[in-house]
Amino acid sequence: MTTPLQKPTRKNPVARTRQPALPPGMRSRRALGLTAAAAAGRFDMQVCQECAAVQYPPREVCHQCLSADLKWQAVNPKGKLLATTTLDHSNDAYFRERLPWRVGTVAMEAGPSVVAHVHGDCNDGDTVRLTLKLDRSGQAVLVALPQKPTPHMEDDPVLRETACDPKFRRALVTDGKTAVGRAVVKALLDAGATTVFVGDPEIWKKDAAFDALCADPRVQVQDLNVSNTDAIERVAKSIGGKVEILVNTANYERDGGVLFNRDIMKAYDTLNTNCMGLVRLAQHFGPAMSSRAADGVANAVAWVNVLSVYAHINLPSRGLWSASQAAALSVSQCLRNEFRPSGVRVVNIFTGPVDHEWEQLTPPPRVAPSAIAKAVVQALKDGTEDAVVGDVAKEVIELLQENPKGLERELGGR
């Protein structure tokens, strides 16, 4: 049985801070298919379309019939744990800091035998469930888990290292006065966060729901507006070294496209909040998070951006806003690579139309803020990089893969 994780004690300010180190990260181009599946929370492997043989490790041609027609698809994750070993020594800097570490061999019901990291509640001869997780280098690894959930299983060192669980960590929600922001704060507290710093972009404006949320002693309000560089700098100097998870919920959403919209300030405000706000946050909070990415069990682990699915394709009726979302996605992809040397994970949550005041005329289905908050916490616990929330968002992603030109015309009303 997994030993429950204990709340970390106050750190000795003169003690050594463990420096970020990454597990081996080199992968072949074919093996990156495993990374793509792990980033989305799927368990995919190559399957030969000629003989149906499952391939592992990923390869160019089928190991059984030499066909090159190999497609990535979901396979049975069950298998038998044949043997395990516990590493008490490693020449690799990352694993040397995290010993002892369990690995084992699993014979999959789908065919291949694989070497996987092994959860502490798995024993030799057990039927186990394999899952694909992203390690701290951002690459896919196989992890063997018990077939059924066990008490405190999320506290096992293997899962703690491959996930971004909010338990016993401190989080910053950049805009807590929005419906989505309030829902995210509540979800993080329910998930075990010790402290949630909440940005208030309109400190002068009273909001009963926000005030009720802030009555919780674990919530600390910050005078934070992502469009104000001075405000971000002040807050970063105050709490920047304490933030282990940052969730950017700031969003400036307005109707209107480009051609017949001559209000340039609307374009400026939209980009200033949705894109440049993200840049400001990254420049002031990112370096401190990177420096604490290996700092014990409550290390800095994740940067979460709540974006619209229209970051992938423009919605003409909200063309300027969609453009700002696309710009924010591009910045997020840049941050993902810049954070990679430290191991901090960048998570993007793509939503459909949200059930809030700026979508009053949008027909259902709309996404409830609580559903977005649940997706944020689930992505952190699963260690995934991307999550899609809502029926509209999922349909848009599917159509982008099947017929992007057709979707472009559908969104334009033609």
C-alpha positions in Angstrom: 0.0 0.0 0.0 1.3 3.5 -0.9 2.4 5.6 2.0 0.3 8.7 2.2 2.2 11.9 1.2 2.8 14.2 4.2 2.5 17.9 4.0 6.1 19.2 3.5 7.5 21.1 6.4 8.8 24.7 6.0 12.0 24.7 4.0 15.3 25.6 5.6 16.3 28.8 3.7 20.0 27.8 3.8 19.4 24.2 2.7 20.4 23.1 -0.8 17.8 23.5 -3.4 17.8 20.5 -5.7 18.6 21.7 -9.2 16.4 20.7 -12.1 17.6 17.6 -14.0 15.8 15.7 -16.7 15.6 12.0 -17.5 17.1 10.9 -20.9 15.0 12.6 -23.5 16.2 11.4 -26.9 13.5 9.7 -29.0 13.3 8.7 -32.7 10.8 10.4 -34.9 8.6 7.3 -34.9 8.7 7.1 -31.1 7.3 10.6 -30.8 3.9 9.0 -31.7 3.9 7.7 -28.1 4.6 11.2 -26.9 1.6 12.6 -28.9 -0.6 9.9 -27.3 0.7 10.6 -23.8 0.2 14.3 -24.2 -3.5 13.8 -24.9 -4.0 11.0 -22.3 -4.4 8.2 -24.8 -2.8 4.7 -24.9 -1.9 4.3 -28.5 0.6 2.0 -30.2 1.5 1.2 -33.8 -0.7 -1.6 -35.3 0.1 -3.2 -38.6 -2.8 -2.9 -41.0 -1.8 -6.1 -42.8 -1.4 -8.6 -40.0 -2.8 -6.7 -37.0 0.5 -7.1 -35.0 1.1 -4.5 -32.3 4.5 -2.9 -32.5 6.8 -2.0 -29.6 9.1 -0.2 -29.7 7.8 2.0 -32.6 9.4 1.1 -35.9 9.4 1.7 -39.6 8.0 -1.7 -40.7 6.1 -4.5 -39.0 8.3 -6.9 -37.1 6.1 -9.8 -38.2 5.2 -9.2 -41.9 7.5 -6.3 -42.8 4.6 -4.1 -44.0 5.1 -0.4 -43.8 1.4 0.2 -43.2 1.5 1.0 -39.5 -1.1 3.2 -37.9 -1.3 4.6 -34.4 -4.5 3.4 -32.6 -5.8 2.5 -29.2 -4.7 -1.0 -27.9 -5.5 -3.1 -24.8 -3.4 -1.7 -21.9 -3.6 -4.8 -19.7 -0.7 -7.1 -19.1 1.1 -9.4 -16.6 3.9 -8.1 -14.5 6.6 -10.7 -15.1 9.4 -9.4 -12.9 10.5 -6.2 -11.2 13.7 -4.7 -9.8 14.4 -1.8 -7.6 17.2 0.5 -8.6 19.3 1.7 -5.6 22.1 3.2 -7.8 22.1 5.2 -11.0 24.7 7.1 -13.0 21.9 9.4 -14.4 21.6 12.6 -12.4 17.8 12.7 -12.6 17.3 9.2 -11.2 20.2 9.4 -8.7 18.2 12.1 -6.9 15.0 10.0 -6.8 16.3 6.5 -5.7 15.0 3.9 -5.0 13.1 3.5 -8.3 11.1 0.4 -9.5 11.1 -0.9 -13.1 9.8 -4.1 -14.5 8.9 -6.2 -17.5 5.2 -6.5 -18.5 3.9 -9.0 -21.0 1.0 -7.2 -22.7 -2.2 -9.0 -23.7 -1.9 -7.2 -27.0 1.4 -9.0 -27.8 4.6 -7.1 -27.0 6.6 -7.3 -23.8 7.7 -3.9 -22.5 9.9 -2.4 -19.8 8.0 0.0 -17.7 8.2 2.1 -14.5 6.3 0.2 -11.8 3.9 1.6 -9.2 4.6 0.6 -5.7 1.3 -1.3 -5.3 2.1 -3.7 -8.1 3.6 -7.1 -7.4 5.3 -9.7 -9.5 2.7 -11.9 -11.3 -0.1 -9.3 -11.0 -2.3 -8.2 -13.8 -1.5 -4.6 -14.3 -2.8 -1.7 -16.4 -0.2 0.1 -18.6 -0.5 3.8 -19.2 1.5 6.3 -21.2 2.8 9.3 -19.1 5.0 12.2 -19.9 8.2 12.4 -17.9 9.9 15.6 -16.9 11.7 15.8 -20.2 8.3 15.9 -22.0 8.7 12.4 -23.5 6.5 9.4 -23.2 7.2 6.6 -20.8 5.3 3.5 -19.9 4.0 3.1 -16.3 2.5 -0.1 -14.8 -0.4 0.7 -12.5 -2.6 -1.6 -10.3 -5.7 -2.8 -12.2 -8.0 -1.1 -9.7 -7.4 2.1 -7.7 -5.6 1.6 -4.4 -5.6 4.0 -1.4 -3.3 7.0 -1.9 -2.0 5.6 -5.2 -1.5 9.1 -6.6 1.1 9.7 -3.9 3.5 7.0 -5.3 6.8 8.6 -6.4 6.4 7.4 -10.0 3.0 9.1 -10.4 4.1 12.2 -8.5 7.0 12.6 -10.9 4.9 12.1 -14.1 1.9 14.2 -13.0 1.3 17.7 -11.7 -1.1 16.9 -8.8 -2.2 20.1 -6.9 -2.1 18.2 -3.6 0.1 20.1 -1.1 1.0 22.7 -3.7 0.4 26.4 -4.0 -1.4 27.8 -7.1 -2.0 31.2 -8.7 -5.2 31.8 -10.6 -4.7 35.0 -12.5 -8.3 36.3 -12.7 -10.6 35.0 -9.9 -13.5 37.3 -10.6 -14.6 35.5 -13.7 -17.0 32.5 -13.5 -14.2 30.3 -14.8 -11.6 31.7 -12.4 -13.9 31.1 -9.3 -14.6 27.6 -10.4 -10.9 26.9 -10.9 -10.1 28.2 -7.4 -12.7 26.0 -5.8 -11.5 22.9 -7.8 -7.9 23.4 -6.8 -8.8 23.7 -3.1 -10.9 20.6 -3.4 -7.9 18.8 -5.0 -5.7 19.5 -2.0 -3.9 22.8 -2.8 -2.6 24.3 0.4 -2.9 27.9 -0.8 -4.5 29.5 -3.9 -3.4 33.0 -4.7 -6.2 34.7 -6.6 -5.8 37.7 -9.0 -8.3 40.5 -8.7 -8.1 42.7 -11.8 -10.7 45.1 -10.5 -10.0 45.5 -6.8 -12.4 48.4 -6.6 -15.4 46.3 -7.9 -17.3 44.3 -5.3 -18.5 40.8 -6.2 -20.5 38.8 -3.7 -19.5 35.4 -5.1 -15.8 36.4 -5.2 -15.9 37.7 -1.7 -17.5 34.5 -0.4 -14.8 32.5 -2.1 -12.1 34.6 -0.5 -13.5 34.0 3.0 -11.6 30.7 2.9 -8.3 31.1 4.8 -6.5 29.2 2.1 -7.3 31.9 -0.5 -5.1 35.0 -0.7 -6.2 37.8 -2.9 -3.7 39.7 -5.1 -4.1 43.0 -6.8 -3.3 41.6 -10.3 -4.3 42.7 -13.7 -2.5 40.9 -16.6 -2.7 44.0 -18.8 -0.7 46.0 -16.2 3.1 45.3 -16.2 3.7 47.1 -12.9 0.9 45.1 -11.1 2.4 41.8 -12.3 5.9 42.8 -11.3 4.7 43.8 -7.7 2.8 40.5 -7.3 5.7 38.4 -8.7 8.2 40.0 -6.3 5.8 39.2 -3.4 4.7 35.6 -4.2 6.7 34.5 -7.3 8.9 32.1 -5.4 5.9 30.4 -3.8 3.9 29.6 -7.0 4.0 25.9 -8.0 1.1 25.9 -10.4 -0.1 28.9 -12.4 -3.5 28.9 -14.1 -4.1 31.8 -16.5 -7.9 32.4 -16.6 -7.7 36.0 -17.9 -9.8 36.6 -21.0 -11.0 39.7 -22.8 -13.8 38.5 -25.2 -15.8 40.8 -27.5 -17.8 40.4 -30.7 -16.6 41.6 -34.1 -14.3 40.8 -37.0 -11.7 42.9 -38.8 -13.1 44.3 -42.0 -16.0 46.4 -40.7 -14.6 47.0 -37.2 -12.6 50.2 -37.0 -12.4 50.3 -33.3 -8.6 49.7 -33.0 -8.8 49.9 -29.2 -10.9 46.8 -29.2 -8.1 44.9 -31.0 -5.5 46.4 -28.7 -7.4 45.5 -25.5 -8.0 42.0 -26.7 -4.4 41.3 -27.7 -3.1 43.1 -24.6 -5.0 40.9 -22.2 -5.1 37.5 -24.0 -1.6 37.5 -25.6 0.6 40.2 -24.1 -0.8 39.4 -20.6 0.5 35.8 -21.0 3.9 37.2 -22.1 4.0 39.5 -19.0 3.1 36.6 -16.7 5.7 34.3 -18.2 8.5 36.9 -18.0 7.8 37.7 -14.3 6.7 34.3 -12.9 8.4 31.8 -15.3 12.1 32.1 -14.2 11.2 31.5 -10.5 9.1 28.5 -11.4 11.9 27.1 -13.5 14.4 27.4 -10.6 12.1 25.5 -8.3 11.1 22.7 -10.7 13.0 20.0 -8.6 12.5 21.5 -5.1 11.1 18.5 -3.2 7.6 17.0 -3.3 6.0 20.4 -3.6 8.1 21.6 -6.5 6.9 23.9 -9.3 5.3 21.7 -11.9 2.8 23.3 -14.2 1.7 26.3 -16.2 -2.0 26.1 -17.4 -3.6 28.3 -20.1 -7.4 28.3 -20.5 -7.9 29.0 -24.2 -10.7 28.7 -26.7 -10.8 26.0 -29.3 -11.0 28.9 -31.8 -7.2 29.4 -31.1 -7.0 26.6 -33.8 -9.3 28.2 -36.4 -10.8 31.7 -36.6 -14.4 32.3 -35.7 -15.3 35.3 -37.9 -18.0 36.6 -35.7 -15.4 37.1 -33.0 -12.4 37.4 -35.4 -10.2 39.7 -33.3 -10.8 37.6 -30.2 -10.0 34.4 -32.1 -6.8 36.0 -33.4 -5.7 36.9 -29.8 -6.4 33.3 -28.8 -4.3 32.0 -31.7 -1.5 34.4 -30.6 -1.7 33.1 -27.1 -1.5 29.5 -28.3 1.6 30.4 -30.2 3.2 31.9 -27.1 2.1 28.8 -25.1 4.0 26.6 -27.6 7.0 28.8 -27.2 6.8 28.5 -23.4 6.5 24.8 -23.6 9.9 24.5 -25.2 11.5 27.2 -22.9 10.2 25.4 -19.8 11.3 22.0 -21.0 14.9 22.2 -19.6 13.5 22.7 -16.1 10.7 20.1 -16.4 7.8 22.5 -15.8 4.8 21.3 -17.9 2.7 23.7 -20.0 -1.0 22.6 -20.2 -3.5 24.0 -22.6 -7.2 23.6 -21.9 -9.3 24.3 -25.1 -12.9 25.1 -24.4 -16.0 25.6 -26.5 -18.4 28.5 -25.9 -18.5 29.2 -22.2 -21.7 29.7 -20.2 -21.0 33.2 -19.1 -22.1 36.8 -19.7 -20.2 37.3 -23.0 -21.8 34.3 -24.6 -25.5 35.2 -23.8 -26.6 34.9 -27.4 -24.6 31.8 -28.3 -27.0 28.8 -28.6 -26.3 25.7 -26.5 -24.4 23.6 -25.9 -22.2 25.9 -23.8 -19.5 24.8 -21.3 -20.2 25.2 -17.6 -17.3 26.9 -15.8 -17.2 24.0 -13.4 -16.6 21.6 -16.3 -13.5 23.7 -17.3 -12.3 23.7 -13.7 -12.7 19.9 -13.5 -10.7 19.5 -16.8 -7.9 21.7 -15.4 -7.5 19.6 -12.3 -7.9 16.3 -14.2 -5.2 17.4 -16.7 -2.9 18.2 -13.8 -3.5 14.9 -12.1 -3.1 12.9 -15.3 0.0 14.9 -16.4 -1.4 15.6 -19.9 -0.5 18.6 -22.0 -3.8 19.2 -23.9 -7.4 18.8 -23.0 -10.6 19.6 -25.0 -13.7 20.6 -23.0 -17.3 20.7 -24.4 -19.1 19.1 -27.3 -18.5 22.1 -29.7 -14.8 22.1 -29.0 -14.5 18.3 -29.6 -16.4 18.6 -32.8 -14.2 21.5 -34.0 -11.0 19.4 -33.3 -12.5 16.4 -35.2 -13.5 18.5 -38.2 -10.1 20.2 -38.2 -8.5 16.8 -38.7 -11.1 15.6 -41.3 -12.0 18.7 -43.4 -10.4 22.0 -42.3 -11.5 23.9 -45.4 -15.1 22.7 -44.9 -15.0 23.9 -41.2 -13.6 27.2 -42.3 -16.6 27.8 -44.4 -19.1 26.5 -41.8 -17.8 29.0 -39.2 -18.1 31.8 -41.8 -21.7 30.9 -42.4 -21.2 29.7 -46.0 
